[in-house]
Amino acid sequence: MSWNKLCDEEILQAWRQGDKFAGNALIRRYITPLRRYFTRRFFEHADDLVQRTLLACIEQRDKFRGESTFRGYVFRIAHNVLMDELRRFARTPSPLSIGLDELPSDRMAQCDRLIQAERRGEVARAVRTLAPEYRSVVELSLTEDLSCRELAKVLRINEHTARSRLSRGRDALRGAFLAVNRPDVAVRPTHPTRCACSSCTGRA
C-alpha cells in the first residue's frame, strides 16, 4: 500500500485496527518536520526531543479524538515536550556560571545564542528576536504551515488569540527582519494582516 496517498487520519485508522506498517508510516512522516521544529530551539538536542515526541505520540495514539488535525495533535505534543525541556534547561545550572541563582531568562538567552551560532539564516535570526508569544505562532506557521485553528489547539489558546498573535507576529517579524538586515530602512506601522490560512478563509 502507498501510504503517501493517504491522509494522516486514514493511516491512523489503519494503525488503530492493527496495521503496524501504518503506524511506522505515520511516525516516519513526522520525523523531518519535528526535527526542523526542534532544531530552531535546541540544535544539539533536537534528535532526542524528536524521539521523545514520537514516543509520546505512540503512547497517546488512542487519545486523539479528531478535535483537530492529527498534525496539530502531534505538534501540541511537541510543544509540550519543548516547554518541559525549556523548564529543565532553565533549572539546570550552567557549568560556566559563577553562581547558582541564574535567572531563567539568562538561560533562555544562552540557548538563543547557541542557536544563533548554529543557524545563520536571516529569517531565523529575525524570528528569534520576537517575543515568546509571537515566536511560537510564527515558527509553527512558517515551518509547518499550521492553520489558526491548529495553532490554537497546539498552544492551548482560543482561535481569535491565535489569529491576533499571528498577525501581530508577522508584522513584528517584518520589523525585526529589517532591523537585522536593513538597519538603514525605517519600519512603518502596518495595519493588521488578514490571515490567509484555511480556517480563517473558510477553505476546507
C-alpha positions as CSV (number, residue, x, y, z in Angstrom):
1,M,0.0,0.0,0.0
2,S,1.2,3.5,-0.8
3,W,0.8,5.4,2.4
4,N,1.8,8.7,0.7
5,K,-1.6,8.9,-1.0
6,L,-3.4,8.7,2.4
7,C,-4.0,11.4,4.9
8,D,-2.9,11.2,8.5
9,E,-6.3,10.3,9.8
10,E,-6.7,7.4,7.3
11,I,-3.3,6.0,8.2
12,L,-4.1,6.4,11.9
13,Q,-7.4,4.4,11.5
14,A,-5.4,1.6,9.8
15,W,-2.9,1.7,12.7
16,R,-5.6,1.5,15.3
17,Q,-7.0,-1.5,13.5
18,G,-3.7,-3.3,14.0
19,D,-1.7,-2.5,10.9
20,K,1.9,-1.9,12.3
21,F,3.1,-0.8,8.9
22,A,0.6,2.0,9.0
23,G,2.0,3.1,12.4
24,N,5.5,3.1,11.1
25,A,4.5,5.1,8.1
26,L,2.7,7.7,10.1
27,I,5.6,8.1,12.6
28,R,8.2,8.4,9.8
29,R,6.1,11.1,8.2
30,Y,6.8,13.4,11.2
31,I,10.5,12.8,11.8
32,T,11.7,15.6,9.4
33,P,9.0,18.2,10.4
34,L,9.7,17.6,14.1
35,R,13.5,17.8,13.7
36,R,13.1,21.1,11.9
37,Y,10.8,22.4,14.7
38,F,13.2,21.4,17.5
39,T,16.4,22.4,15.7
40,R,15.3,26.0,15.8
41,R,15.3,25.9,19.6
42,F,17.6,23.2,20.7
43,F,20.1,22.4,18.0
44,E,22.2,19.9,19.9
45,H,19.3,18.0,21.5
46,A,16.8,18.1,18.5
47,D,17.0,14.3,17.8
48,D,16.4,13.5,21.5
49,L,13.3,15.7,21.5
50,V,12.0,14.2,18.3
51,Q,12.3,10.7,19.8
52,R,10.5,11.8,23.0
53,T,7.7,13.4,20.9
54,L,7.3,10.4,18.7
55,L,7.3,8.0,21.7
56,A,4.6,10.2,23.3
57,C,2.6,10.0,20.0
58,I,2.8,6.2,20.1
59,E,1.8,6.0,23.8
60,Q,-1.1,8.6,23.4
61,R,-2.3,7.3,20.0
62,D,-5.8,6.5,21.2
63,K,-6.2,9.8,23.0
64,F,-6.6,11.6,19.6
65,R,-10.3,12.3,19.3
66,G,-10.3,14.2,16.0
67,E,-11.0,17.6,17.6
68,S,-8.1,19.0,15.5
69,T,-6.0,17.6,12.7
70,F,-3.6,14.8,13.6
71,R,-0.8,17.2,12.5
72,G,-2.0,19.7,15.1
73,Y,-2.1,17.0,17.7
74,V,1.5,15.9,17.0
75,F,2.7,19.5,17.3
76,R,0.8,20.1,20.5
77,I,2.7,17.1,22.0
78,A,5.9,18.6,20.5
79,H,5.1,22.0,22.1
80,N,4.6,20.3,25.5
81,V,7.9,18.4,25.1
82,L,9.7,21.7,24.2
83,M,8.2,23.5,27.2
84,D,9.3,20.7,29.5
85,E,12.8,21.0,28.1
86,L,12.9,24.7,28.4
87,R,11.9,24.5,32.0
88,R,14.5,21.8,32.6
89,F,17.1,23.9,30.9
90,A,16.2,26.9,33.0
91,R,16.6,24.9,36.2
92,T,20.0,23.4,35.2
93,P,23.0,25.3,36.5
94,S,25.4,26.3,33.8
95,P,29.0,24.9,34.3
96,L,30.2,28.4,33.3
97,S,28.1,30.2,35.8
98,I,29.7,31.9,38.8
99,G,26.6,31.4,41.0
100,L,23.6,29.0,41.1
101,D,21.0,31.7,41.1
102,E,21.0,32.4,37.3
103,L,17.7,33.6,36.1
104,P,15.6,31.5,33.6
105,S,15.7,34.4,31.2
106,D,19.5,34.3,31.2
107,R,19.3,30.6,30.4
108,M,17.0,31.3,27.5
109,A,19.4,33.9,26.2
110,Q,22.2,31.4,26.3
111,C,20.0,28.9,24.4
112,D,19.2,31.6,21.8
113,R,22.9,32.5,21.4
114,L,23.7,28.9,20.8
115,I,21.1,28.5,18.1
116,Q,22.2,31.8,16.5
117,A,25.7,30.4,16.3
118,E,24.5,27.3,14.6
119,R,21.8,28.7,12.3
120,R,22.7,31.9,10.4
121,G,19.6,32.3,8.2
122,E,18.4,35.9,8.1
123,V,14.8,35.0,8.8
124,A,15.8,32.7,11.6
125,R,17.7,35.5,13.2
126,A,14.7,37.8,12.9
127,V,12.3,35.2,14.3
128,R,14.5,34.7,17.4
129,T,14.0,38.4,18.3
130,L,10.3,38.1,18.6
131,A,8.5,38.0,21.9
132,P,7.8,34.3,23.0
133,E,4.0,34.6,22.4
134,Y,4.7,35.7,18.8
135,R,7.6,33.5,18.2
136,S,5.7,30.2,18.8
137,V,2.9,31.0,16.4
138,V,5.2,32.5,13.7
139,E,7.6,29.5,13.8
140,L,4.8,26.9,13.6
141,S,3.1,28.9,10.8
142,L,6.3,29.4,8.8
143,T,7.8,26.0,9.2
144,E,4.7,23.7,9.4
145,D,2.0,25.8,7.7
146,L,-0.4,25.2,10.6
147,S,-3.8,27.0,10.3
148,C,-5.0,29.3,13.1
149,R,-7.3,26.6,14.3
150,E,-4.4,24.2,14.6
151,L,-2.2,26.8,16.2
152,A,-4.9,27.4,18.8
153,K,-5.0,23.6,19.6
154,V,-1.2,23.3,19.8
155,L,-0.7,26.3,22.0
156,R,-4.0,25.8,24.0
157,I,-5.3,29.3,23.3
158,N,-8.5,30.3,21.6
159,E,-8.6,30.7,17.8
160,H,-9.1,34.5,18.0
161,T,-6.0,34.9,20.1
162,A,-4.0,32.7,17.7
163,R,-5.1,34.8,14.7
164,S,-4.3,38.0,16.5
165,R,-0.8,36.8,17.6
166,L,0.0,35.5,14.2
167,S,-1.0,38.8,12.6
168,R,1.0,40.9,15.1
169,G,3.8,38.4,15.0
170,R,4.1,38.7,11.2
171,D,4.3,42.5,11.5
172,A,6.9,42.2,14.3
173,L,8.9,39.8,12.1
174,R,8.9,42.2,9.2
175,G,10.2,44.9,11.5
176,A,12.8,42.6,13.1
177,F,14.0,41.4,9.7
178,L,14.6,44.9,8.5
179,A,16.3,45.8,11.8
180,V,18.6,42.9,11.5
181,N,19.4,43.2,7.8
182,R,18.5,46.7,6.7
183,P,19.0,49.0,9.7
184,D,19.0,52.0,7.4
185,V,15.3,51.4,6.5
186,A,12.7,52.9,8.8
187,V,9.9,50.5,9.7
188,R,6.4,52.0,9.3
189,P,3.5,50.7,11.3
190,T,1.2,48.4,9.3
191,H,-2.4,47.5,9.6
192,P,-3.2,44.0,11.0
193,T,-2.6,41.5,8.3
194,R,-5.6,39.4,7.2
195,C,-4.8,35.8,7.8
196,A,-5.0,33.6,4.7
197,C,-5.0,30.2,6.4
198,S,-7.8,27.7,5.6
199,S,-9.5,28.1,9.0
200,C,-9.8,31.8,8.6
201,T,-10.8,31.9,4.9
202,G,-13.3,29.1,5.2
203,R,-11.4,26.8,2.9
204,A,-11.6,23.1,3.8
